[in-house]
Amino acid sequence: MLKRFFRSEYVKVLFSSDYVFSVPCMGCDSLLDLMKYRNIKDKLIKEKTLKPKNMLRPDMCSYDDLRLVHKDSYLKKLADNQHLSEILKLDLSFMIFDSVMEYYRAVTGGTLLGTAYALRWNIPCFNLGGGFHHAHPDKGEGFCLINDVAIAIEKFRKLKRAQKFMIVDLDFHQGNANLLYFKDDPNVYTFSMHGDEWIKIDRPYNKDILLPENCGDDEYLSILKNELKESFMEFKPDIVYYIAGSDPYEKDMIGDMKISREGMLERNLFVYRKIVNKNIPLVVLAGGGYGPESWEIYYDFVSYCLTNKI
């Protein structure tokens, strides 16, 4: 029965050249490797796993889209390369404002297109990027300038395409901006399991789980399976955004968890099946992941869902 969910015609992958060519310098840092998403796409194509029928090529989101969440005063600050350098922790002195913003607008466009497609056809959509869960309306943090998920929620709520939204965030770092932005919103449920807590907040439509140091496969998966099951009993979303961060991986350069590559795939497939079996539209975002091997985790996930084999 589950096999049909992994047939290639039931999965879409979002990527465009603007994900890469807009930021020629940003993938040079050993910690923040934005080129990994192109590497994933290239390998999937080389293996003939990713075919044209599976790909969606988004356009950049508009500034009107950005203003659904972000303040004009903040967007103006993003025109200052010094300000961008502080947020991204990269030397952008020789870059122009547009090239940096084009990357974030392109990936946010992917999240928007994935949302539209998932809601229209109920086909899971994988964005090769996104999940910028530290971006607040008036400031950026942690490599995040624009909050693509919050923008998508506000846009499709405004269009009346969906009313109830769930964010499942399994990045190593807590999705603090989403927690704060939606803290008074009963129609957005945030589920977060993380090893690095940025804020404490008490809201009814939220499950925020701080995991112990050196958390391994068995403990991690046991907590996830029990807690996510309860959350779906509490809240019935029209669409789910899954931020599938790779940084709980044991070889990540920032995180301190001990989740194996096999455990990461089991995690991702558990969440995927949980949502698809409930017939809920799904958009998957890459989230965080740092170091030369982090790309393999998201590659495993996308590859499996395209072919049902690694």
C-alpha positions in Angstrom: 0.0 0.0 0.0 2.8 2.5 0.9 4.7 1.8 -2.3 2.4 3.9 -4.4 3.3 7.0 -2.3 6.9 6.8 -3.5 6.3 6.4 -7.2 8.1 9.2 -9.0 5.0 10.8 -10.5 3.8 11.5 -6.9 6.8 13.6 -6.0 7.9 17.1 -7.2 11.3 18.7 -6.6 11.7 22.5 -6.7 14.9 24.1 -7.9 16.0 26.9 -10.3 19.3 28.3 -11.4 18.7 31.4 -9.2 19.2 29.1 -6.2 22.9 29.0 -7.2 24.0 31.7 -9.6 22.7 34.5 -7.5 25.2 33.9 -4.7 28.5 32.8 -6.3 30.5 33.4 -3.1 28.1 32.1 -0.5 28.9 28.4 -1.1 32.6 28.9 -0.5 32.4 28.8 3.3 33.1 25.3 4.7 30.2 25.7 7.2 27.5 27.3 5.0 27.5 25.3 1.7 24.6 26.5 -0.4 26.0 24.6 -3.4 25.0 21.3 -1.8 21.5 21.7 -3.1 22.7 21.9 -6.7 24.9 18.9 -5.9 21.8 17.0 -4.8 20.0 18.0 -7.9 22.9 17.1 -10.2 23.4 13.7 -8.6 19.8 12.9 -8.9 19.8 13.8 -12.6 23.0 12.0 -13.3 21.5 8.8 -11.8 18.4 9.4 -13.8 16.4 9.5 -10.6 15.2 13.0 -11.1 13.4 13.5 -14.5 11.9 16.6 -16.0 8.4 15.5 -15.1 9.4 15.6 -11.4 10.8 19.1 -11.5 9.1 22.5 -10.8 11.1 25.7 -11.5 9.9 28.5 -9.3 10.1 32.3 -10.0 11.4 34.7 -7.4 8.8 35.8 -4.9 7.8 39.5 -5.1 8.5 42.2 -2.6 4.8 42.3 -2.0 5.1 38.7 -0.8 8.0 39.6 1.5 5.9 42.4 3.0 3.2 39.9 4.1 5.6 39.1 7.0 8.6 41.5 6.9 8.6 45.2 7.7 9.7 47.7 5.1 12.2 49.1 7.5 13.9 45.7 7.7 13.8 45.1 4.0 15.6 48.5 3.5 18.3 47.3 6.0 18.9 44.3 3.8 20.3 46.7 1.1 23.3 47.2 3.3 26.0 44.6 2.7 27.5 45.2 6.1 24.2 44.3 7.7 23.9 41.2 5.5 27.5 40.1 6.4 26.7 40.2 10.1 23.6 38.0 9.7 25.2 35.5 7.3 28.7 35.6 8.9 30.2 35.8 5.4 32.4 38.4 3.6 30.0 40.0 1.2 32.0 43.2 0.6 32.4 42.5 -3.1 28.8 41.4 -3.7 25.8 43.6 -4.6 22.6 43.6 -2.6 20.5 42.1 -5.4 22.5 38.9 -5.8 22.0 38.0 -2.1 18.4 38.8 -2.0 17.8 37.0 -5.3 18.8 33.8 -3.6 16.4 34.2 -0.8 13.6 35.4 -3.0 14.2 32.4 -5.4 14.0 29.8 -2.6 11.0 31.5 -1.1 9.4 31.4 -4.5 10.0 27.6 -4.4 8.2 27.4 -1.1 5.3 29.4 -2.5 5.1 27.3 -5.7 5.4 24.1 -3.6 2.5 25.2 -1.5 0.3 26.0 -4.5 1.1 22.7 -6.1 0.6 20.7 -2.9 -2.7 22.3 -2.2 -3.9 21.9 -5.8 -2.8 18.4 -6.5 -1.9 16.9 -3.0 1.5 15.9 -4.3 4.4 16.1 -1.9 6.8 18.9 -2.9 10.5 19.0 -2.0 12.2 22.4 -2.1 16.0 22.1 -2.5 16.5 24.9 0.1 14.3 26.9 2.4 13.1 26.5 6.0 14.5 29.9 7.1 13.0 29.6 10.5 15.1 32.2 12.3 14.0 35.2 10.2 11.8 37.6 12.1 9.6 40.3 10.7 12.2 42.9 11.6 15.5 41.1 11.8 17.4 38.1 10.5 19.3 35.5 12.4 21.2 32.3 11.9 21.8 32.5 8.1 18.1 33.3 7.7 17.1 36.6 6.0 13.5 35.8 4.8 11.0 33.5 6.5 9.7 31.5 3.6 7.3 29.4 5.5 5.6 32.3 7.3 5.3 34.1 4.0 3.7 31.0 2.4 1.2 30.6 5.3 0.2 34.3 5.1 -0.1 34.3 1.3 -2.3 31.2 1.0 -4.4 32.1 4.1 -5.0 35.5 2.4 -5.9 33.6 -0.8 -8.3 31.4 1.2 -6.6 28.3 -0.1 -6.0 26.9 3.4 -7.0 27.8 6.9 -5.0 25.6 9.3 -1.3 25.1 9.0 1.2 22.9 10.7 5.0 23.3 10.9 7.0 20.2 11.7 10.5 21.4 12.5 13.2 18.8 13.1 16.2 21.1 12.5 18.8 20.9 15.3 18.1 24.5 16.1 14.7 25.6 17.5 12.5 27.5 15.0 12.3 30.6 17.2 11.0 33.0 14.6 8.1 30.8 13.7 7.3 30.2 17.4 7.2 34.0 18.1 5.5 35.0 14.9 2.6 32.6 15.3 2.4 32.7 19.1 -1.1 34.1 19.2 -2.4 32.3 16.1 -4.7 29.4 16.8 -4.6 28.3 13.2 -0.9 27.5 13.1 0.5 24.6 15.0 4.3 24.4 15.5 6.0 21.1 16.4 9.7 21.4 17.1 12.2 18.8 18.3 15.6 20.4 18.7 18.9 20.3 20.6 19.5 24.0 20.7 16.8 26.1 22.4 16.7 29.9 21.6 13.6 30.9 23.5 11.0 29.6 25.9 7.4 30.2 25.0 4.1 28.9 26.2 1.4 28.7 23.6 -1.5 26.2 23.2 -0.9 25.2 19.6 2.7 24.2 20.0 4.9 21.3 21.0 8.4 22.4 21.8 10.8 19.5 22.8 14.4 20.1 23.9 16.4 16.9 23.4 19.3 15.8 25.6 22.9 16.1 24.5 24.3 13.2 22.4 20.8 12.0 21.7 21.0 8.8 19.6 18.8 7.0 17.1 16.6 5.0 19.4 15.8 7.8 21.9 15.3 10.4 19.1 13.0 8.2 17.1 11.0 7.0 20.1 10.3 10.6 21.2 9.4 11.7 17.7 7.0 8.9 17.0 5.1 9.3 20.3 5.0 13.1 20.3 4.1 13.7 16.7 1.3 11.2 16.9 -0.2 13.2 19.8 0.2 16.5 17.9 -1.8 15.1 15.0 -4.5 14.1 17.4 -4.6 17.6 18.8 -4.6 19.5 15.5 -6.0 18.8 12.0 -4.0 20.8 9.4 -4.9 21.6 5.8 -1.2 21.5 4.9 2.1 20.6 6.6 5.5 22.2 6.2 8.2 19.8 7.2 11.6 21.5 7.9 13.9 18.4 7.5 17.1 19.9 8.9 20.1 17.7 8.4 22.0 19.1 11.4 20.9 16.4 13.9 23.2 14.1 11.9 26.2 12.8 13.9 28.7 14.2 11.4 27.3 17.7 11.4 29.8 20.5 12.2 27.5 22.4 14.6 25.1 19.9 16.2 25.9 17.5 19.1 23.4 14.8 18.4 24.4 11.3 17.4 21.8 10.4 14.8 23.2 8.0 12.1 22.7 8.5 8.4 20.3 5.5 8.6 18.5 7.1 11.5 18.1 10.3 9.7 16.4 8.6 6.8 14.2 6.6 9.1 13.2 9.9 10.7 12.4 11.6 7.4 10.4 8.7 6.1 8.4 8.4 9.3 7.3 12.0 9.0 6.6 11.7 5.3 4.5 8.6 5.7 2.7 10.0 8.7 1.5 13.0 6.7 0.9 11.3 3.3 -1.1 8.5 4.9 -3.4 11.1 6.4 -3.9 12.6 2.9 -2.5 16.0 4.0 -0.7 18.2 1.4 3.0 18.3 2.2 5.9 20.8 1.5 9.3 19.7 2.6 12.1 22.3 3.2 15.8 21.4 3.5 16.5 23.4 6.7 19.9 23.5 8.3 22.9 21.2 7.8 26.6 22.1 8.1 29.7 20.5 6.8 30.8 18.6 3.7 28.6 15.6 4.3 25.3 17.3 5.3 24.0 17.2 1.7 23.8 13.4 1.8 21.0 13.4 4.3 18.6 15.4 2.2 19.8 13.5 -0.9 18.8 10.2 0.7 15.4 11.5 1.6 14.6 12.9 -1.9 16.1 10.0 -3.7 14.1 7.5 -1.7 10.8 9.3 -2.3 11.5 9.4 -6.0 12.6 5.8 -6.4 11.7 3.9 -3.2 15.4 2.8 -3.1 18.7 4.4 -2.0 
